[in-house]
Amino acid sequence: MFPLGTENARHPHTSHKTIGEKMENLHHEYVYLDGTWVKGEKLVQMAIHAGSIVAAEHYMCAYLLNAVINGDKGAIGHLNEVRRAYGMRPIPFTGEEETRSGRVSPKAVMAREKYQGMTVEQREAALREGLKTLHDTRGELFTSKVDWSGIFLVIRDRLDGKVRKSAFYELTSRIVPQGWPQELMASANTLSNFAHYVGYEDRQEAYYDMEHNPWRDLCNAFWEILEEQILTGN
């Protein structure tokens, strides 16, 4: 059985590969779960949005078994993403892939844990102040409504893995700073064009692991501001 949607797939660079090579590549990219094959990145997102760490463990056991078979040390980084989404401490690991992406930065871990311990009002106040600082100091990075996508990515990948695009508009209405330009106000369909800006291969990646993140500078600046603000209270 092949992963769903792959049995008819064709790629100009893989047309001359043997069946064995193709199967090996599939086993690296897809994980066998409950009778079907699921892309590894998708399985991580399923775990993050499972609703509880108990439910998430079902997905992660399959993911980690596949990682053991393929010798994928980077899987620990994805496991830590799931653990952080449920307010759990990450498993200490300083592999090359983890260091590259910044997943185990002590400051980032501390900021996320502190944020997770805040009340809803405190979280929204922190995001509001972060947006104000971003506008006042790096306003050139946020010049269009579509730039809210970068804000969404930072919140999702750094602070709250359970935030949904469908509910993000309501959040923006509560965290927008006083005096925010009217032309930069989010609307109900602000994130609807996300797929037009982000390639398929990057849509399941954290913003800091995307090959082509159109909001890279915005994400980095906003997270730098938020991280410092959350940790220092300033």
C-alpha positions as CSV (number, residue, x, y, z in Angstrom):
1,M,0.0,0.0,0.0
2,F,1.3,3.4,-0.9
3,P,0.6,6.7,0.9
4,L,-2.7,8.2,-0.1
5,G,-2.3,10.2,-3.3
6,T,1.1,8.9,-4.2
7,E,0.3,5.9,-6.4
8,N,-0.1,8.0,-9.5
9,A,2.5,10.7,-8.6
10,R,5.2,11.4,-11.1
11,H,8.3,13.5,-10.7
12,P,10.8,14.2,-13.5
13,H,13.8,13.7,-11.2
14,T,12.7,10.3,-9.9
15,S,11.4,8.6,-13.0
16,H,14.5,6.4,-13.3
17,K,14.6,5.3,-9.7
18,T,14.1,1.7,-8.9
19,I,11.0,0.5,-7.1
20,G,13.1,-0.2,-4.1
21,E,14.5,3.3,-4.0
22,K,11.1,4.8,-4.4
23,M,9.8,2.7,-1.5
24,E,12.7,3.7,0.7
25,N,12.0,7.4,0.0
26,L,8.3,6.9,0.9
27,H,9.2,5.3,4.2
28,H,11.3,8.3,5.0
29,E,8.6,10.8,4.2
30,Y,5.5,8.9,5.3
31,V,4.5,7.1,8.5
32,Y,2.2,4.0,8.7
33,L,-0.7,4.7,11.0
34,D,-3.9,2.7,11.5
35,G,-3.8,1.0,8.1
36,T,-2.8,4.0,6.0
37,W,0.2,6.2,5.3
38,V,0.4,9.8,6.5
39,K,3.1,12.3,5.8
40,G,5.4,12.8,8.8
41,E,4.8,16.6,9.0
42,K,1.1,16.1,8.9
43,L,1.3,13.5,11.7
44,V,3.0,16.0,13.9
45,Q,0.3,18.6,13.3
46,M,-2.3,16.0,14.0
47,A,-0.6,15.3,17.4
48,I,-0.5,19.1,18.2
49,H,-4.2,19.4,17.5
50,A,-5.3,16.2,19.1
51,G,-6.7,18.0,22.1
52,S,-4.7,16.2,24.8
53,I,-1.2,14.8,25.3
54,V,-2.8,11.3,25.8
55,A,-4.5,11.5,22.4
56,A,-1.3,12.9,20.8
57,E,0.8,10.0,22.0
58,H,-1.1,7.7,19.6
59,Y,0.3,9.7,16.7
60,M,3.7,10.2,18.1
61,C,4.3,6.6,18.9
62,A,3.9,5.8,15.2
63,Y,6.1,8.8,14.3
64,L,8.9,7.8,16.6
65,L,8.8,4.1,15.5
66,N,9.3,5.3,12.0
67,A,12.1,7.6,13.1
68,V,13.9,4.7,14.9
69,I,13.6,2.5,11.8
70,N,15.1,5.3,9.6
71,G,17.6,6.6,12.2
72,D,16.1,10.1,12.1
73,K,17.5,11.9,15.2
74,G,15.7,15.1,14.1
75,A,12.4,13.5,15.1
76,I,13.1,14.5,18.7
77,G,12.7,18.1,17.6
78,H,9.2,17.4,16.3
79,L,8.4,15.5,19.5
80,N,9.4,18.5,21.5
81,E,7.1,20.7,19.4
82,V,4.2,18.5,20.4
83,R,5.3,18.5,24.1
84,R,5.5,22.3,24.1
85,A,2.1,22.6,22.5
86,Y,0.7,20.9,25.7
87,G,2.8,22.9,28.1
88,M,5.4,20.1,28.7
89,R,9.1,20.5,29.0
90,P,11.0,19.5,25.9
91,I,13.3,16.5,26.0
92,P,16.9,17.9,26.2
93,F,18.7,17.4,22.9
94,T,21.3,19.4,21.1
95,G,21.6,17.7,17.8
96,E,22.6,19.6,14.7
97,E,19.1,19.9,13.3
98,E,17.7,21.2,16.6
99,T,20.4,23.8,17.0
100,R,19.9,25.0,13.4
101,S,16.2,25.6,14.0
102,G,16.5,27.1,17.4
103,R,14.0,24.6,18.9
104,V,16.0,24.1,22.1
105,S,17.1,27.7,22.7
106,P,16.8,28.0,26.5
107,K,15.3,31.5,26.2
108,A,12.7,30.3,23.8
109,V,11.7,27.4,26.0
110,M,11.5,29.7,29.1
111,A,9.4,32.3,27.2
112,R,7.0,29.7,26.0
113,E,6.6,28.1,29.5
114,K,6.1,31.5,31.0
115,Y,3.5,32.4,28.4
116,Q,1.7,29.1,28.9
117,G,1.4,30.0,32.6
118,M,-0.2,33.3,32.0
119,T,-4.0,34.1,32.1
120,V,-5.7,34.7,28.8
121,E,-5.8,38.4,29.6
122,Q,-2.0,38.4,30.3
123,R,-1.3,36.6,27.1
124,E,-3.3,39.0,25.0
125,A,-1.7,42.0,26.8
126,A,1.8,40.6,25.9
127,L,0.8,40.1,22.3
128,R,-0.7,43.6,22.1
129,E,2.4,45.2,23.6
130,G,4.6,43.2,21.2
131,L,2.6,44.4,18.2
132,K,2.9,48.0,19.4
133,T,6.7,47.7,19.8
134,L,6.9,46.1,16.4
135,H,5.0,48.9,14.8
136,D,6.9,51.6,16.6
137,T,10.4,50.2,15.9
138,R,10.1,47.9,12.8
139,G,7.1,49.3,11.1
140,E,8.6,48.7,7.7
141,L,8.1,44.9,8.2
142,F,4.3,45.2,8.6
143,T,2.9,47.1,5.7
144,S,-0.1,45.0,4.5
145,K,-2.9,43.0,6.0
146,V,-1.4,39.8,4.7
147,D,1.5,40.4,7.1
148,W,-0.8,39.1,9.9
149,S,0.2,35.7,8.5
150,G,3.7,36.2,10.0
151,I,2.2,37.1,13.4
152,F,0.0,34.0,13.2
153,L,3.1,31.8,12.5
154,V,5.0,33.2,15.5
155,I,2.1,32.6,17.9
156,R,1.5,29.1,16.5
157,D,5.1,28.0,16.3
158,R,6.5,29.7,19.4
159,L,3.7,30.1,21.9
160,D,0.5,28.2,21.2
161,G,0.5,25.3,18.8
162,K,-3.3,24.9,19.1
163,V,-4.2,28.3,17.7
164,R,-6.3,27.9,14.5
165,K,-6.4,30.1,11.4
166,S,-10.2,30.0,11.7
167,A,-10.1,31.7,15.1
168,F,-7.2,34.0,14.5
169,Y,-9.3,37.0,13.3
170,E,-11.2,37.1,16.7
171,L,-7.8,37.1,18.5
172,T,-6.5,40.0,16.3
173,S,-9.5,42.1,17.3
174,R,-8.4,41.7,21.0
175,I,-4.7,42.2,20.6
176,V,-4.5,45.1,18.1
177,P,-2.9,48.1,19.8
178,Q,-4.6,51.4,20.2
179,G,-3.8,53.6,17.2
180,W,-3.1,50.7,14.9
181,P,-3.5,51.9,11.3
182,Q,-7.0,51.1,9.8
183,E,-5.5,49.8,6.6
184,L,-3.6,47.2,8.6
185,M,-6.6,45.8,10.5
186,A,-7.2,42.1,9.9
187,S,-10.4,40.9,8.4
188,A,-12.2,37.6,8.6
189,N,-10.5,36.3,5.4
190,T,-7.0,37.7,6.0
191,L,-5.4,34.3,6.3
192,S,-7.5,32.7,3.5
193,N,-4.7,33.4,1.0
194,F,-2.0,31.8,3.1
195,A,-1.5,29.0,0.6
196,H,-0.8,31.6,-2.2
197,Y,2.3,32.8,-0.4
198,V,3.6,29.6,1.1
199,G,4.7,26.6,-1.0
200,Y,3.2,23.2,-0.4
201,E,6.5,21.8,1.0
202,D,6.6,24.6,3.7
203,R,2.9,24.6,4.8
204,Q,3.4,22.0,7.6
205,E,6.8,23.5,8.7
206,A,7.4,25.9,11.6
207,Y,8.2,29.3,10.3
208,Y,11.9,29.0,11.3
209,D,12.2,25.8,9.3
210,M,10.6,27.0,6.1
211,E,12.8,27.0,3.0
212,H,11.0,30.1,1.7
213,N,9.2,32.1,4.4
214,P,7.8,35.3,2.9
215,W,7.6,36.8,6.4
216,R,10.9,35.6,7.6
217,D,12.2,39.1,8.8
218,L,8.8,39.9,10.3
219,C,8.7,36.6,12.2
220,N,12.2,36.9,13.5
221,A,11.7,40.5,14.6
222,F,8.4,39.9,16.3
223,W,9.6,36.8,18.1
224,E,12.7,38.7,19.3
225,I,10.5,41.4,20.7
226,L,8.0,39.0,22.3
227,E,10.7,36.7,23.8
228,E,12.4,39.6,25.5
229,Q,9.1,41.1,26.6
230,I,7.7,37.9,28.1
231,L,10.9,37.1,29.9
232,T,11.6,40.5,31.4
233,G,8.0,41.8,31.7
234,N,9.0,44.9,29.8
